[in-house]
C-alpha cells in the first residue's frame, strides 16, 4: 500500500504505523476525560498529604501494597470466577483442560507489574506543583485535580506500554477457544476490584484509571482493530467513520446506558442496580465493547469477530451475570441510532451491514428458540 503525497511516495510501513498510532492515541486520550473521584468522604481529602501521595515514594508505596496482595487476591478472584462460570463450562461444552488458572495468573502478574511500573514513574515537578496548588485552593480533590495529575503519568502512557501485550494475551487465549477470553477477562476484572478495594479513596481513583486500561484491552479487541486499520488508506470511508466515532465512543456508551437505566429503573443484575456505580461502569464498558467489535467487522470486511467471539462470549457471560437479552436489544437499538446520527450516510453504510447482522443475531427469535 502506498500513499501519494505530491510526487513522492510514503512507505506502506510508515502509513500502517501512523494509522495504528493515531487510533491508539485517540483511544488513550479518552481516559483523561473520564476519571471519576469518590467524594463521599471529604474528610479523607483533608487528612491526605497530597504531596506525599503524588510523589515518587508515595506512588511506590501504593504499588507495593498492591503487589503484596496480588497473589492472594488472584486466588480469591479465580474462586469467584470459577463459581460464576463453572456451570457455563458444562453448558457450553468447553474443555476444562484448556482453562489454566496458573497460566492466567502468571499473565496477570506481568500485566499488573507493568501497570504499576508506569504508575510509579517519576513525575515532572511542574504538573505536580499545579495539582497541589489546585487542591490547596479548593481544599478538595476533584476531577480537575486528577486530570492535571494524569497528564504527567497518564493512563494513555499505559495503553502504549501494554497495548501489544494485551493484544497478544487476547490472541493467545482466543486462538484456543474464543470463549476462554471470557474467563481471563472476568479474572482480571475481579482481581482489579479486589486490589483497589482496601486502598484510600484517592488512591482508588488514581489506580482505578490504570486498571481500567487493562479491563478495556481484555474485553475489547483494540489491537485487532488497530491491525485491521493498518490495511486501509488513512482517508478511506471506513477509516473516517471509525475516527469519527472513536473519540466519542465513551459518550455514546454513557448516553445509551443512561437511557437503559431510565427504561429499567428497578432492574437488578448480579452486581446490583443498573444505576449502581460498579454496574454502570461495567455497562459503559460493554457498550464500548460492542462498538469496537463493529469497527473490527467493518475494518476487516467480515462479521467473523462477532460470530466467533462477541456472540459466544455474551451467551456465556450474560446469563450468569443476570443480564437479560431485552437490555442488550434495547442497547443495540440505541447504538444504531447513535451511529446514524454521528456519521454521514456514506460513513454509516460501512458499519450498518454489520450492525444489522448483530441485530439479527440478538433477536428474540434466536433466544426463544434456545430457551435463553
DAFEN-V948648 format. One record per residue. RES is the residue in one small letter. D_FIRST is the distance of its C-alpha to the first C-alpha in Angstrom with 1 decimal. Layout:
[[RES D_FIRST] [RES D_FIRST]]
This chain:
[[x 0.0] [x 3.8] [x 6.9] [x 10.1] [x 13.2] [x 16.1] [x 15.8] [x 13.7] [x 10.1] [x 9.1] [x 7.7] [x 5.1] [x 8.5] [x 10.2] [x 8.3] [x 9.0] [x 12.4] [x 13.2] [x 12.5] [x 14.7] [x 17.2] [x 17.6] [x 18.5] [x 20.6] [x 22.4] [x 23.1] [x 24.5] [x 26.6] [x 28.1] [x 29.9] [x 32.2] [x 33.8] [x 34.8] [x 36.2] [x 38.8] [x 42.1] [x 45.5] [x 48.6] [x 51.3] [x 54.0] [x 55.8] [x 56.1] [x 58.6] [x 56.1] [x 54.2] [x 57.4] [x 58.2] [x 54.8] [x 54.3] [x 50.9] [x 50.7] [x 51.3] [x 48.9] [x 46.0] [x 46.8] [x 45.1] [x 48.3] [x 48.4] [x 44.9] [x 45.6] [x 48.7] [x 46.8] [x 44.3] [x 47.1] [x 48.9] [x 45.8] [x 45.2] [x 48.9] [x 48.8] [x 45.4] [x 46.8] [x 49.6] [x 47.5] [x 44.8] [x 47.6] [x 49.0] [x 45.6] [x 45.1] [x 48.6] [x 47.7] [x 44.4] [x 46.2] [x 49.0] [x 46.6] [x 44.5] [x 46.9] [x 47.9] [x 44.3] [x 43.7] [x 46.5] [x 45.7] [x 42.0] [x 43.0] [x 40.8] [x 41.7] [x 43.3] [x 42.6] [x 38.8] [x 39.7] [x 40.6] [x 42.1] [x 42.3] [x 38.7] [x 37.8] [x 40.3] [x 38.9] [x 35.3] [x 36.8] [x 38.8] [x 35.8] [x 34.0] [x 37.2] [x 37.8] [x 34.4] [x 35.0] [x 38.5] [x 37.3] [x 35.1] [x 38.1] [x 40.5] [x 38.5] [x 40.5] [x 40.2] [x 40.4] [x 44.0] [x 43.4] [x 41.7] [x 44.3] [x 47.1] [x 45.8] [x 45.8] [x 49.3] [x 50.4] [x 49.1] [x 50.7] [x 54.0] [x 54.0] [x 53.4] [x 55.4] [x 52.8] [x 49.2] [x 47.1] [x 43.4] [x 43.2] [x 44.4] [x 42.0] [x 39.1] [x 40.0] [x 40.5] [x 37.2] [x 35.4] [x 36.6] [x 35.6] [x 33.7] [x 32.3] [x 28.9] [x 29.2] [x 30.1] [x 27.1] [x 25.0] [x 27.3] [x 27.6] [x 24.5] [x 23.0] [x 26.5] [x 27.1] [x 23.8] [x 25.0] [x 28.5] [x 27.3] [x 25.2] [x 28.2] [x 30.7] [x 28.8] [x 28.0] [x 31.8] [x 32.6] [x 30.8] [x 34.2] [x 34.9] [x 32.8] [x 35.5] [x 38.0] [x 35.9] [x 35.2] [x 38.9] [x 40.0] [x 37.9] [x 39.0] [x 42.7] [x 42.4] [x 41.1] [x 43.9] [x 46.6] [x 45.4] [x 45.6] [x 48.7] [x 51.3] [x 49.7] [x 51.0] [x 49.7] [x 47.7] [x 46.3] [x 45.3] [x 43.4] [x 41.6] [x 40.7] [x 40.1] [x 37.1] [x 35.6] [x 36.5] [x 34.9] [x 31.5] [x 32.2] [x 33.5] [x 30.4] [x 27.9] [x 30.0] [x 30.6] [x 27.1] [x 23.8] [x 22.2] [x 20.2] [x 18.9] [x 18.0] [x 16.1] [x 14.1] [x 13.5] [x 12.5] [x 9.7] [x 8.0] [x 8.4] [x 7.8] [x 10.8] [x 12.9] [x 12.7] [x 16.2] [x 16.3] [x 15.0] [x 17.6] [x 20.2] [x 19.7] [x 19.8] [x 22.9] [x 24.6] [x 23.9] [x 26.3] [x 29.0] [x 28.7] [x 31.8] [x 33.8] [x 32.9] [x 34.1] [x 37.3] [x 38.0] [x 37.8] [x 39.8] [x 42.5] [x 42.8] [x 43.2] [x 45.8] [x 47.8] [x 47.7] [x 48.8] [x 51.0] [x 53.0] [x 50.3] [x 50.3] [x 47.6] [x 48.5] [x 47.8] [x 49.7] [x 49.5] [x 46.2] [x 47.3] [x 48.0] [x 45.7] [x 44.3] [x 43.7] [x 42.2] [x 39.7] [x 38.7] [x 38.5] [x 36.2] [x 33.9] [x 34.0] [x 33.0] [x 30.1] [x 29.2] [x 29.3] [x 26.9] [x 24.3] [x 24.6] [x 24.0] [x 20.8] [x 19.6] [x 20.6] [x 18.8] [x 15.5] [x 15.9] [x 17.3] [x 20.4] [x 23.9] [x 24.1] [x 24.2] [x 27.2] [x 28.9] [x 28.6] [x 29.0] [x 30.2] [x 32.8] [x 34.4] [x 34.6] [x 36.2] [x 38.7] [x 39.6] [x 39.8] [x 41.1] [x 44.4] [x 45.8] [x 44.7] [x 46.7] [x 43.8] [x 44.7] [x 42.3] [x 43.7] [x 42.3] [x 38.8] [x 39.1] [x 40.3] [x 37.5] [x 34.9] [x 36.7] [x 36.5] [x 32.8] [x 32.1] [x 34.1] [x 32.3] [x 28.8] [x 30.1] [x 31.9] [x 29.1] [x 26.3] [x 26.0] [x 26.6] [x 23.1] [x 21.8] [x 24.6] [x 23.8] [x 20.6] [x 23.0] [x 26.3] [x 25.9] [x 25.4] [x 28.1] [x 30.4] [x 29.8] [x 30.7] [x 33.7] [x 35.0] [x 34.6] [x 36.9] [x 39.3] [x 43.1] [x 43.5] [x 41.2] [x 43.2] [x 46.6] [x 46.1] [x 45.3] [x 48.2] [x 46.1]]
